[in-house]
């Protein structure tokens, strides 16, 4: 029993250390809680962000290309002009996120939630959006996966 508790303690402390590492390409922040963090302009290219929470974090102009963000949480995050090209973001939650001018080129957004997100001017060219939910999302001037540009006033679907 003591050995088992020691192992759990070691695992928890190792995870905590990994979550406090310096933002860098290919960082492993899986299952971390980075809520409210100021990560403006960071380069997290190829990072492992599975099940990670960025609630209310500021990732404006961040490079998140090719990240593995399966089931990651970006609720109310500010991600203005961030790039998430070729990222794996299946089942990610971008509810109420500010994604104005963000790039999701060739990104896997299957079953992602983008409820009430602001995607004004975002680029989703070639993105996989099967099962993604855009309930009340603002899509003004967004480029849809098929290349068409959504009209002003597009809410919840590309008009």
Secondary structure, 3 states (H helix, E strand, C coil): CHHHHHHHHHHHHHHHHHHCCCCCCCCECCCCECCCCECCCCECCCCECCCCECCCCECCCCECCCCECCCCECCCCECCCCECCCCECCCCECCCCECCCCECCCCECCCCECCCCECCCCECCCCECCCCECCCCECCCCECCCCCECCCCCECCCC
